[in-house]
């Protein structure tokens, strides 16, 4: 026998919703067995800014390689790092 679920209230703000869920159990309101995986196709991965010191000749070489490929040099660096990780 399935448990009768409570109806989640309508919230006036995100802050009100956050406060509510801090003190209530979601299992009283939602059946996890009926959940579906969300697909967020336009979600971009979060990025973090770093500072990287490179010798001037190395940076110039990277910029020249990026220019010959008609891509920004920082994008090329990211592609190369990703390829190296794989």
N, CA, C and O atoms as a CHARMM CRD file, in Angstrom:
* protein
*
  344
    1    1 UNK  N      0.84000  -1.16900   0.00000 PROA 1      0.00000
    2    1 UNK  CA     0.00000   0.00000   0.00000 PROA 1      0.00000
    3    1 UNK  C      0.88800   1.23600   0.00000 PROA 1      0.00000
    4    1 UNK  O      1.79200   1.35800   0.82700 PROA 1      0.00000
    5    2 UNK  N      0.63000   2.15000  -0.92700 PROA 2      0.00000
    6    2 UNK  CA     1.45500   3.34700  -1.01400 PROA 2      0.00000
    7    2 UNK  C      0.99100   4.38800  -0.00900 PROA 2      0.00000
    8    2 UNK  O     -0.19300   4.48800   0.31300 PROA 2      0.00000
    9    3 UNK  N      1.93500   5.14400   0.46900 PROA 3      0.00000
   10    3 UNK  CA     1.67200   6.18000   1.45500 PROA 3      0.00000
   11    3 UNK  C      1.02900   7.38700   0.77100 PROA 3      0.00000
   12    3 UNK  O      1.43300   7.76200  -0.32900 PROA 3      0.00000
   13    4 UNK  N      0.03700   7.99200   1.41200 PROA 4      0.00000
   14    4 UNK  CA    -0.61100   9.18100   0.86500 PROA 4      0.00000
   15    4 UNK  C      0.35600  10.35000   0.99300 PROA 4      0.00000
   16    4 UNK  O      0.84800  10.66500   2.07700 PROA 4      0.00000
   17    5 UNK  N      0.61100  10.97900  -0.14100 PROA 5      0.00000
   18    5 UNK  CA     1.56200  12.08300  -0.15800 PROA 5      0.00000
   19    5 UNK  C      0.85800  13.40700   0.08200 PROA 5      0.00000
   20    5 UNK  O     -0.27600  13.61700  -0.34800 PROA 5      0.00000
   21    6 UNK  N      1.55900  14.29900   0.77900 PROA 6      0.00000
   22    6 UNK  CA     1.04800  15.64700   1.00600 PROA 6      0.00000
   23    6 UNK  C      1.27400  16.47400  -0.25500 PROA 6      0.00000
   24    6 UNK  O      2.16700  16.17800  -1.04800 PROA 6      0.00000
   25    7 UNK  N      0.48000  17.48700  -0.42900 PROA 7      0.00000
   26    7 UNK  CA     0.64000  18.38600  -1.57000 PROA 7      0.00000
   27    7 UNK  C      1.63000  19.49200  -1.18700 PROA 7      0.00000
   28    7 UNK  O      1.47900  20.14000  -0.15100 PROA 7      0.00000
   29    8 UNK  N      2.63100  19.69600  -2.02700 PROA 8      0.00000
   30    8 UNK  CA     3.62000  20.74300  -1.75400 PROA 8      0.00000
   31    8 UNK  C      2.95500  22.10900  -1.88700 PROA 8      0.00000
   32    8 UNK  O      2.19200  22.33500  -2.82600 PROA 8      0.00000
   33    9 UNK  N      3.23200  23.01600  -0.96400 PROA 9      0.00000
   34    9 UNK  CA     2.60200  24.34000  -1.02400 PROA 9      0.00000
   35    9 UNK  C      3.17700  25.19500  -2.15200 PROA 9      0.00000
   36    9 UNK  O      4.25500  24.91300  -2.67600 PROA 9      0.00000
   37   10 UNK  N      2.44600  26.23500  -2.51100 PROA 10     0.00000
   38   10 UNK  CA     2.94300  27.22300  -3.46800 PROA 10     0.00000
   39   10 UNK  C      3.77400  28.22900  -2.67300 PROA 10     0.00000
   40   10 UNK  O      3.38400  28.64500  -1.58200 PROA 10     0.00000
   41   11 UNK  N      4.89900  28.60600  -3.21900 PROA 11     0.00000
   42   11 UNK  CA     5.79800  29.51600  -2.50600 PROA 11     0.00000
   43   11 UNK  C      5.81300  30.87900  -3.17400 PROA 11     0.00000
   44   11 UNK  O      5.73300  30.98400  -4.39800 PROA 11     0.00000
   45   12 UNK  N      5.91400  31.91900  -2.36100 PROA 12     0.00000
   46   12 UNK  CA     5.93200  33.28500  -2.88800 PROA 12     0.00000
   47   12 UNK  C      7.32800  33.70000  -3.33800 PROA 12     0.00000
   48   12 UNK  O      7.47700  34.62000  -4.14200 PROA 12     0.00000
   49   13 UNK  N      8.34800  33.02200  -2.81900 PROA 13     0.00000
   50   13 UNK  CA     9.72100  33.36100  -3.19300 PROA 13     0.00000
   51   13 UNK  C     10.61600  32.13700  -3.02300 PROA 13     0.00000
   52   13 UNK  O     10.25800  31.16400  -2.36000 PROA 13     0.00000
   53   14 UNK  N     11.76700  32.21800  -3.63000 PROA 14     0.00000
   54   14 UNK  CA    12.73800  31.13500  -3.49500 PROA 14     0.00000
   55   14 UNK  C     13.21000  31.02700  -2.04300 PROA 14     0.00000
   56   14 UNK  O     13.45900  29.92600  -1.55000 PROA 14     0.00000
   57   15 UNK  N     13.33000  32.15300  -1.36900 PROA 15     0.00000
   58   15 UNK  CA    13.74900  32.15100   0.03500 PROA 15     0.00000
   59   15 UNK  C     12.72800  31.42400   0.90700 PROA 15     0.00000
   60   15 UNK  O     13.09600  30.67600   1.81200 PROA 15     0.00000
   61   16 UNK  N     11.44100  31.64900   0.62700 PROA 16     0.00000
   62   16 UNK  CA    10.38700  30.97300   1.39000 PROA 16     0.00000
   63   16 UNK  C     10.42100  29.47100   1.14200 PROA 16     0.00000
   64   16 UNK  O     10.23400  28.67600   2.06400 PROA 16     0.00000
   65   17 UNK  N     10.66100  29.09000  -0.10500 PROA 17     0.00000
   66   17 UNK  CA    10.75000  27.66400  -0.41900 PROA 17     0.00000
   67   17 UNK  C     11.94800  27.03100   0.26800 PROA 17     0.00000
   68   17 UNK  O     11.84400  25.93100   0.81000 PROA 17     0.00000
   69   18 UNK  N     13.07900  27.71500   0.24900 PROA 18     0.00000
   70   18 UNK  CA    14.29000  27.20400   0.89400 PROA 18     0.00000
   71   18 UNK  C     14.05200  26.98900   2.39100 PROA 18     0.00000
   72   18 UNK  O     14.43800  25.96100   2.94700 PROA 18     0.00000
   73   19 UNK  N     13.41000  27.97000   3.03500 PROA 19     0.00000
   74   19 UNK  CA    13.13000  27.88700   4.47300 PROA 19     0.00000
   75   19 UNK  C     12.20400  26.70200   4.77200 PROA 19     0.00000
   76   19 UNK  O     12.40000  25.98200   5.75000 PROA 19     0.00000
   77   20 UNK  N     11.19200  26.51100   3.91600 PROA 20     0.00000
   78   20 UNK  CA    10.25100  25.40300   4.10100 PROA 20     0.00000
   79   20 UNK  C     10.97600  24.05800   4.03400 PROA 20     0.00000
   80   20 UNK  O     10.79500  23.21900   4.91700 PROA 20     0.00000
   81   21 UNK  N     11.80400  23.83900   2.99000 PROA 21     0.00000
   82   21 UNK  CA    12.44100  22.53400   2.81000 PROA 21     0.00000
   83   21 UNK  C     13.54000  22.26300   3.83000 PROA 21     0.00000
   84   21 UNK  O     13.96400  21.11900   3.98900 PROA 21     0.00000
   85   22 UNK  N     14.00600  23.29600   4.51900 PROA 22     0.00000
   86   22 UNK  CA    14.98400  23.08900   5.58700 PROA 22     0.00000
   87   22 UNK  C     14.34900  22.40800   6.80000 PROA 22     0.00000
   88   22 UNK  O     15.04000  21.79500   7.61400 PROA 22     0.00000
   89   23 UNK  N     13.03000  22.52500   6.90900 PROA 23     0.00000
   90   23 UNK  CA    12.35300  21.97500   8.08900 PROA 23     0.00000
   91   23 UNK  C     11.35900  20.86400   7.75100 PROA 23     0.00000
   92   23 UNK  O     10.68600  20.36100   8.65000 PROA 23     0.00000
   93   24 UNK  N     11.24700  20.46800   6.47600 PROA 24     0.00000
   94   24 UNK  CA    10.29900  19.43500   6.07500 PROA 24     0.00000
   95   24 UNK  C     11.00200  18.31900   5.30400 PROA 24     0.00000
   96   24 UNK  O     12.00000  18.55200   4.62200 PROA 24     0.00000
   97   25 UNK  N     10.48400  17.14500   5.41800 PROA 25     0.00000
   98   25 UNK  CA    11.02800  15.96700   4.74500 PROA 25     0.00000
   99   25 UNK  C     10.38500  15.81900   3.36300 PROA 25     0.00000
  100   25 UNK  O      9.16200  15.74300   3.24900 PROA 25     0.00000
  101   26 UNK  N     11.20500  15.78000   2.32800 PROA 26     0.00000
  102   26 UNK  CA    10.67300  15.69000   0.96000 PROA 26     0.00000
  103   26 UNK  C      9.95500  14.37300   0.69900 PROA 26     0.00000
  104   26 UNK  O      9.11600  14.30400  -0.19900 PROA 26     0.00000
  105   27 UNK  N     10.26100  13.32500   1.46000 PROA 27     0.00000
  106   27 UNK  CA     9.60400  12.03800   1.22000 PROA 27     0.00000
  107   27 UNK  C      8.12700  12.06800   1.58500 PROA 27     0.00000
  108   27 UNK  O      7.37400  11.18100   1.18400 PROA 27     0.00000
  109   28 UNK  N      7.70500  13.07400   2.34000 PROA 28     0.00000
  110   28 UNK  CA     6.28600  13.23200   2.65500 PROA 28     0.00000
  111   28 UNK  C      5.52500  13.87500   1.49800 PROA 28     0.00000
  112   28 UNK  O      4.29400  13.86200   1.47800 PROA 28     0.00000
  113   29 UNK  N      6.26300  14.44100   0.52800 PROA 29     0.00000
  114   29 UNK  CA     5.65800  15.19300  -0.55800 PROA 29     0.00000
  115   29 UNK  C      5.90100  14.60000  -1.94700 PROA 29     0.00000
  116   29 UNK  O      5.12400  14.84100  -2.87100 PROA 29     0.00000
  117   30 UNK  N      6.96500  13.83300  -2.09200 PROA 30     0.00000
  118   30 UNK  CA     7.33100  13.29700  -3.40300 PROA 30     0.00000
  119   30 UNK  C      7.68500  11.82500  -3.30100 PROA 30     0.00000
  120   30 UNK  O      8.28900  11.38900  -2.32100 PROA 30     0.00000
  121   31 UNK  N      7.30400  11.05600  -4.32300 PROA 31     0.00000
  122   31 UNK  CA     7.63400   9.64000  -4.40100 PROA 31     0.00000
  123   31 UNK  C      8.86800   9.49000  -5.28600 PROA 31     0.00000
  124   31 UNK  O      8.79100   9.67400  -6.50100 PROA 31     0.00000
  125   32 UNK  N      9.99500   9.15700  -4.68200 PROA 32     0.00000
  126   32 UNK  CA    11.24800   9.03800  -5.42300 PROA 32     0.00000
  127   32 UNK  C     11.17700   7.96600  -6.50600 PROA 32     0.00000
  128   32 UNK  O     11.89100   8.06000  -7.50400 PROA 32     0.00000
  129   33 UNK  N     10.34800   6.96700  -6.33600 PROA 33     0.00000
  130   33 UNK  CA    10.23100   5.90100  -7.32900 PROA 33     0.00000
  131   33 UNK  C      9.61200   6.40900  -8.62700 PROA 33     0.00000
  132   33 UNK  O      9.80000   5.80100  -9.68000 PROA 33     0.00000
  133   34 UNK  N      8.88200   7.50900  -8.56200 PROA 34     0.00000
  134   34 UNK  CA     8.24400   8.06800  -9.75400 PROA 34     0.00000
  135   34 UNK  C      9.05100   9.21000 -10.37300 PROA 34     0.00000
  136   34 UNK  O      8.59900   9.84600 -11.32600 PROA 34     0.00000
  137   35 UNK  N     10.22400   9.46700  -9.84200 PROA 35     0.00000
  138   35 UNK  CA    11.02500  10.57500 -10.36100 PROA 35     0.00000
  139   35 UNK  C     11.62300  10.22300 -11.71900 PROA 35     0.00000
  140   35 UNK  O     11.84700   9.05400 -12.03100 PROA 35     0.00000
  141   36 UNK  N     11.87200  11.23600 -12.50200 PROA 36     0.00000
  142   36 UNK  CA    12.49600  11.07400 -13.81400 PROA 36     0.00000
  143   36 UNK  C     13.74300  11.94400 -13.86800 PROA 36     0.00000
  144   36 UNK  O     13.81700  12.99400 -13.23100 PROA 36     0.00000
  145   37 UNK  N     14.71200  11.48900 -14.63700 PROA 37     0.00000
  146   37 UNK  CA    15.96400  12.23700 -14.76200 PROA 37     0.00000
  147   37 UNK  C     15.72600  13.48200 -15.61000 PROA 37     0.00000
  148   37 UNK  O     15.13200  13.41300 -16.68600 PROA 37     0.00000
  149   38 UNK  N     16.19400  14.60400 -15.11500 PROA 38     0.00000
  150   38 UNK  CA    16.05200  15.86600 -15.84600 PROA 38     0.00000
  151   38 UNK  C     17.16500  15.97500 -16.87900 PROA 38     0.00000
  152   38 UNK  O     18.31200  15.61700 -16.61000 PROA 38     0.00000
  153   39 UNK  N     16.82300  16.46600 -18.04400 PROA 39     0.00000
  154   39 UNK  CA    17.80000  16.70800 -19.09500 PROA 39     0.00000
  155   39 UNK  C     17.89000  18.21700 -19.29500 PROA 39     0.00000
  156   39 UNK  O     16.89700  18.87200 -19.61100 PROA 39     0.00000
  157   40 UNK  N     19.08300  18.75600 -19.10700 PROA 40     0.00000
  158   40 UNK  CA    19.31300  20.18800 -19.23300 PROA 40     0.00000
  159   40 UNK  C     20.33700  20.41500 -20.34900 PROA 40     0.00000
  160   40 UNK  O     21.52300  20.59600 -20.07100 PROA 40     0.00000
  161   41 UNK  N     19.89000  20.40500 -21.60100 PROA 41     0.00000
  162   41 UNK  CA    20.82600  20.42700 -22.72000 PROA 41     0.00000
  163   41 UNK  C     21.61600  21.72400 -22.86900 PROA 41     0.00000
  164   41 UNK  O     22.71300  21.70400 -23.42900 PROA 41     0.00000
  165   42 UNK  N     21.10100  22.83000 -22.39400 PROA 42     0.00000
  166   42 UNK  CA    21.79100  24.10600 -22.56900 PROA 42     0.00000
  167   42 UNK  C     22.60000  24.52800 -21.35300 PROA 42     0.00000
  168   42 UNK  O     23.08200  25.65900 -21.28700 PROA 42     0.00000
  169   43 UNK  N     22.75000  23.63000 -20.39700 PROA 43     0.00000
  170   43 UNK  CA    23.48300  23.95000 -19.18400 PROA 43     0.00000
  171   43 UNK  C     24.97900  23.91400 -19.47400 PROA 43     0.00000
  172   43 UNK  O     25.51100  22.90600 -19.93800 PROA 43     0.00000
  173   44 UNK  N     25.64000  25.02000 -19.19600 PROA 44     0.00000
  174   44 UNK  CA    27.08400  25.09300 -19.41700 PROA 44     0.00000
  175   44 UNK  C     27.80000  24.69700 -18.13000 PROA 44     0.00000
  176   44 UNK  O     27.37200  25.06400 -17.03600 PROA 44     0.00000
  177   45 UNK  N     28.88800  23.94900 -18.26500 PROA 45     0.00000
  178   45 UNK  CA    29.62400  23.58600 -17.05600 PROA 45     0.00000
  179   45 UNK  C     30.20100  24.84400 -16.39200 PROA 45     0.00000
  180   45 UNK  O     30.59900  25.79300 -17.06800 PROA 45     0.00000
  181   46 UNK  N     30.23600  24.82600 -15.08200 PROA 46     0.00000
  182   46 UNK  CA    30.77600  25.99100 -14.38600 PROA 46     0.00000
  183   46 UNK  C     32.27800  26.08100 -14.64900 PROA 46     0.00000
  184   46 UNK  O     32.95800  25.06900 -14.81800 PROA 46     0.00000
  185   47 UNK  N     32.76400  27.28400 -14.67800 PROA 47     0.00000
  186   47 UNK  CA    34.18800  27.50500 -14.91900 PROA 47     0.00000
  187   47 UNK  C     34.78100  28.24300 -13.73900 PROA 47     0.00000
  188   47 UNK  O     34.07600  28.87200 -12.95000 PROA 47     0.00000
  189   48 UNK  N     36.07900  28.15000 -13.64300 PROA 48     0.00000
  190   48 UNK  CA    36.79100  28.83800 -12.57500 PROA 48     0.00000
  191   48 UNK  C     37.99300  29.52500 -13.19100 PROA 48     0.00000
  192   48 UNK  O     38.72500  28.92300 -13.97600 PROA 48     0.00000
  193   49 UNK  N     38.19400  30.76900 -12.84400 PROA 49     0.00000
  194   49 UNK  CA    39.32100  31.53100 -13.36000 PROA 49     0.00000
  195   49 UNK  C     40.58500  31.13300 -12.61100 PROA 49     0.00000
  196   49 UNK  O     40.59100  31.02000 -11.38500 PROA 49     0.00000
  197   50 UNK  N     41.65800  30.92100 -13.37200 PROA 50     0.00000
  198   50 UNK  CA    42.95600  30.62700 -12.76100 PROA 50     0.00000
  199   50 UNK  C     43.98900  31.58100 -13.34000 PROA 50     0.00000
  200   50 UNK  O     43.77900  32.19400 -14.38700 PROA 50     0.00000
  201   51 UNK  N     45.08500  31.69000 -12.65200 PROA 51     0.00000
  202   51 UNK  CA    46.21000  32.47700 -13.14200 PROA 51     0.00000
  203   51 UNK  C     47.33100  31.49100 -13.45000 PROA 51     0.00000
  204   51 UNK  O     47.69000  30.66000 -12.61700 PROA 51     0.00000
  205   52 UNK  N     47.86500  31.59400 -14.63500 PROA 52     0.00000
  206   52 UNK  CA    48.89900  30.64700 -15.06800 PROA 52     0.00000
  207   52 UNK  C     50.04100  31.43600 -15.67800 PROA 52     0.00000
  208   52 UNK  O     49.84700  32.15500 -16.65800 PROA 52     0.00000
  209   53 UNK  N     51.20700  31.31000 -15.11800 PROA 53     0.00000
  210   53 UNK  CA    52.37100  32.02300 -15.64500 PROA 53     0.00000
  211   53 UNK  C     53.08600  31.11200 -16.64800 PROA 53     0.00000
  212   53 UNK  O     53.47400  29.98900 -16.32600 PROA 53     0.00000
  213   54 UNK  N     53.24700  31.62100 -17.86000 PROA 54     0.00000
  214   54 UNK  CA    53.92100  30.87500 -18.92100 PROA 54     0.00000
  215   54 UNK  C     55.09400  31.69500 -19.43500 PROA 54     0.00000
  216   54 UNK  O     55.04400  32.92500 -19.43300 PROA 54     0.00000
  217   55 UNK  N     56.14000  31.02300 -19.86900 PROA 55     0.00000
  218   55 UNK  CA    57.22400  31.76600 -20.52200 PROA 55     0.00000
  219   55 UNK  C     56.66900  32.46600 -21.76900 PROA 55     0.00000
  220   55 UNK  O     55.80200  31.92800 -22.45800 PROA 55     0.00000
  221   56 UNK  N     57.17500  33.65800 -22.04700 PROA 56     0.00000
  222   56 UNK  CA    56.66200  34.46900 -23.15300 PROA 56     0.00000
  223   56 UNK  C     56.72100  33.71400 -24.47500 PROA 56     0.00000
  224   56 UNK  O     55.78400  33.79000 -25.27000 PROA 56     0.00000
  225   57 UNK  N     57.81200  32.98400 -24.72300 PROA 57     0.00000
  226   57 UNK  CA    57.93900  32.26300 -26.00100 PROA 57     0.00000
  227   57 UNK  C     56.88900  31.15600 -26.13000 PROA 57     0.00000
  228   57 UNK  O     56.40500  30.88400 -27.22900 PROA 57     0.00000
  229   58 UNK  N     56.53700  30.51600 -25.00900 PROA 58     0.00000
  230   58 UNK  CA    55.52300  29.47000 -25.03500 PROA 58     0.00000
  231   58 UNK  C     54.14300  30.07600 -25.34700 PROA 58     0.00000
  232   58 UNK  O     53.39700  29.54200 -26.16700 PROA 58     0.00000
  233   59 UNK  N     53.81800  31.17900 -24.69500 PROA 59     0.00000
  234   59 UNK  CA    52.54300  31.83000 -24.94300 PROA 59     0.00000
  235   59 UNK  C     52.44600  32.31500 -26.39000 PROA 59     0.00000
  236   59 UNK  O     51.39500  32.18700 -27.01900 PROA 59     0.00000
  237   60 UNK  N     53.52200  32.86100 -26.91000 PROA 60     0.00000
  238   60 UNK  CA    53.51700  33.31800 -28.30700 PROA 60     0.00000
  239   60 UNK  C     53.31200  32.13800 -29.26000 PROA 60     0.00000
  240   60 UNK  O     52.61000  32.27000 -30.26200 PROA 60     0.00000
  241   61 UNK  N     53.91200  30.99500 -28.95800 PROA 61     0.00000
  242   61 UNK  CA    53.71600  29.80600 -29.77900 PROA 61     0.00000
  243   61 UNK  C     52.27000  29.32500 -29.74300 PROA 61     0.00000
  244   61 UNK  O     51.71500  28.91900 -30.76300 PROA 61     0.00000
  245   62 UNK  N     51.66700  29.37500 -28.55600 PROA 62     0.00000
  246   62 UNK  CA    50.26300  28.97200 -28.41200 PROA 62     0.00000
  247   62 UNK  C     49.36400  29.92900 -29.19400 PROA 62     0.00000
  248   62 UNK  O     48.43800  29.50000 -29.88200 PROA 62     0.00000
  249   63 UNK  N     49.64600  31.21900 -29.08300 PROA 63     0.00000
  250   63 UNK  CA    48.85000  32.20900 -29.80800 PROA 63     0.00000
  251   63 UNK  C     48.97800  32.02700 -31.31400 PROA 63     0.00000
  252   63 UNK  O     47.99700  32.16900 -32.04400 PROA 63     0.00000
  253   64 UNK  N     50.19100  31.71100 -31.78500 PROA 64     0.00000
  254   64 UNK  CA    50.39800  31.48800 -33.21800 PROA 64     0.00000
  255   64 UNK  C     49.62200  30.25400 -33.68100 PROA 64     0.00000
  256   64 UNK  O     49.00900  30.26800 -34.74800 PROA 64     0.00000
  257   65 UNK  N     49.65000  29.18300 -32.87100 PROA 65     0.00000
  258   65 UNK  CA    48.91000  27.96000 -33.21500 PROA 65     0.00000
  259   65 UNK  C     47.41300  28.23400 -33.23800 PROA 65     0.00000
  260   65 UNK  O     46.70200  27.74200 -34.11400 PROA 65     0.00000
  261   66 UNK  N     46.93500  29.01600 -32.28000 PROA 66     0.00000
  262   66 UNK  CA    45.51100  29.35700 -32.22500 PROA 66     0.00000
  263   66 UNK  C     45.12300  30.22500 -33.42300 PROA 66     0.00000
  264   66 UNK  O     44.06200  30.03600 -34.01900 PROA 66     0.00000
  265   67 UNK  N     45.98200  31.16700 -33.76600 PROA 67     0.00000
  266   67 UNK  CA    45.71100  32.05000 -34.90000 PROA 67     0.00000
  267   67 UNK  C     45.63300  31.25800 -36.20700 PROA 67     0.00000
  268   67 UNK  O     44.78900  31.54000 -37.05800 PROA 67     0.00000
  269   68 UNK  N     46.50600  30.27700 -36.36000 PROA 68     0.00000
  270   68 UNK  CA    46.48300  29.47100 -37.59300 PROA 68     0.00000
  271   68 UNK  C     45.22100  28.61900 -37.67600 PROA 68     0.00000
  272   68 UNK  O     44.79200  28.25000 -38.76900 PROA 68     0.00000
  273   69 UNK  N     44.62000  28.30400 -36.51700 PROA 69     0.00000
  274   69 UNK  CA    43.37500  27.52700 -36.48000 PROA 69     0.00000
  275   69 UNK  C     42.14500  28.43400 -36.42000 PROA 69     0.00000
  276   69 UNK  O     41.01100  27.95600 -36.45600 PROA 69     0.00000
  277   70 UNK  N     42.37700  29.73000 -36.33000 PROA 70     0.00000
  278   70 UNK  CA    41.31100  30.73200 -36.24000 PROA 70     0.00000
  279   70 UNK  C     40.41100  30.50500 -35.02300 PROA 70     0.00000
  280   70 UNK  O     39.18500  30.54900 -35.12200 PROA 70     0.00000
  281   71 UNK  N     41.05000  30.25900 -33.86700 PROA 71     0.00000
  282   71 UNK  CA    40.33500  30.09800 -32.60000 PROA 71     0.00000
  283   71 UNK  C     41.03200  30.95000 -31.53900 PROA 71     0.00000
  284   71 UNK  O     42.22200  31.23700 -31.67100 PROA 71     0.00000
  285   72 UNK  N     40.32100  31.35500 -30.49900 PROA 72     0.00000
  286   72 UNK  CA    40.97700  32.08000 -29.40500 PROA 72     0.00000
  287   72 UNK  C     42.00700  31.18700 -28.70600 PROA 72     0.00000
  288   72 UNK  O     41.78400  29.99000 -28.52500 PROA 72     0.00000
  289   73 UNK  N     43.12400  31.77800 -28.32200 PROA 73     0.00000
  290   73 UNK  CA    44.19500  30.96600 -27.74100 PROA 73     0.00000
  291   73 UNK  C     43.77800  30.29600 -26.43400 PROA 73     0.00000
  292   73 UNK  O     44.22100  29.18300 -26.15100 PROA 73     0.00000
  293   74 UNK  N     42.93200  30.95300 -25.62900 PROA 74     0.00000
  294   74 UNK  CA    42.50300  30.32500 -24.38100 PROA 74     0.00000
  295   74 UNK  C     41.63100  29.10900 -24.65300 PROA 74     0.00000
  296   74 UNK  O     41.69900  28.12100 -23.92200 PROA 74     0.00000
  297   75 UNK  N     40.81600  29.17100 -25.69300 PROA 75     0.00000
  298   75 UNK  CA    39.99500  28.01400 -26.07700 PROA 75     0.00000
  299   75 UNK  C     40.87800  26.86500 -26.52700 PROA 75     0.00000
  300   75 UNK  O     40.61500  25.70900 -26.19800 PROA 75     0.00000
  301   76 UNK  N     41.91600  27.17500 -27.27200 PROA 76     0.00000
  302   76 UNK  CA    42.84300  26.13200 -27.72900 PROA 76     0.00000
  303   76 UNK  C     43.54800  25.47000 -26.54200 PROA 76     0.00000
  304   76 UNK  O     43.70600  24.25000 -26.50500 PROA 76     0.00000
  305   77 UNK  N     43.96300  26.27800 -25.58400 PROA 77     0.00000
  306   77 UNK  CA    44.59500  25.72300 -24.37600 PROA 77     0.00000
  307   77 UNK  C     43.63700  24.75900 -23.68000 PROA 77     0.00000
  308   77 UNK  O     44.05400  23.68000 -23.25800 PROA 77     0.00000
  309   78 UNK  N     42.34600  25.13200 -23.55200 PROA 78     0.00000
  310   78 UNK  CA    41.35600  24.25600 -22.90500 PROA 78     0.00000
  311   78 UNK  C     41.18700  22.94900 -23.67600 PROA 78     0.00000
  312   78 UNK  O     41.08900  21.87800 -23.07700 PROA 78     0.00000
  313   79 UNK  N     41.15300  23.04100 -25.00000 PROA 79     0.00000
  314   79 UNK  CA    41.02200  21.83200 -25.82100 PROA 79     0.00000
  315   79 UNK  C     42.22900  20.92500 -25.61400 PROA 79     0.00000
  316   79 UNK  O     42.07700  19.71900 -25.41900 PROA 79     0.00000
  317   80 UNK  N     43.42500  21.50200 -25.65600 PROA 80     0.00000
  318   80 UNK  CA    44.63400  20.69900 -25.47200 PROA 80     0.00000
  319   80 UNK  C     44.67700  20.05200 -24.08200 PROA 80     0.00000
  320   80 UNK  O     45.05800  18.88900 -23.95200 PROA 80     0.00000
  321   81 UNK  N     44.29300  20.79200 -23.06100 PROA 81     0.00000
  322   81 UNK  CA    44.28100  20.21400 -21.71300 PROA 81     0.00000
  323   81 UNK  C     43.27900  19.06500 -21.61800 PROA 81     0.00000
  324   81 UNK  O     43.57000  18.03300 -21.01400 PROA 81     0.00000
  325   82 UNK  N     42.10100  19.24300 -22.21300 PROA 82     0.00000
  326   82 UNK  CA    41.09000  18.18500 -22.20000 PROA 82     0.00000
  327   82 UNK  C     41.59100  16.95400 -22.93500 PROA 82     0.00000
  328   82 UNK  O     41.40100  15.83500 -22.46000 PROA 82     0.00000
  329   83 UNK  N     42.22800  17.14000 -24.08700 PROA 83     0.00000
  330   83 UNK  CA    42.78000  16.01200 -24.84500 PROA 83     0.00000
  331   83 UNK  C     43.84900  15.28500 -24.03800 PROA 83     0.00000
  332   83 UNK  O     43.91300  14.05600 -24.05400 PROA 83     0.00000
  333   84 UNK  N     44.67200  16.02600 -23.34600 PROA 84     0.00000
  334   84 UNK  CA    45.74500  15.41300 -22.54400 PROA 84     0.00000
  335   84 UNK  C     45.17800  14.60400 -21.38800 PROA 84     0.00000
  336   84 UNK  O     45.73000  13.56400 -21.03000 PROA 84     0.00000
  337   85 UNK  N     44.07700  15.07200 -20.80000 PROA 85     0.00000
  338   85 UNK  CA    43.45500  14.33700 -19.69100 PROA 85     0.00000
  339   85 UNK  C     42.86200  13.01800 -20.15100 PROA 85     0.00000
  340   85 UNK  O     42.84700  12.04400 -19.39800 PROA 85     0.00000
  341   86 UNK  N     42.37500  12.98200 -21.38000 PROA 86     0.00000
  342   86 UNK  CA    41.75700  11.75000 -21.88400 PROA 86     0.00000
  343   86 UNK  C     42.84500  10.82500 -22.32000 PROA 86     0.00000
  344   86 UNK  O     42.56700   9.71900 -22.78200 PROA 86     0.00000
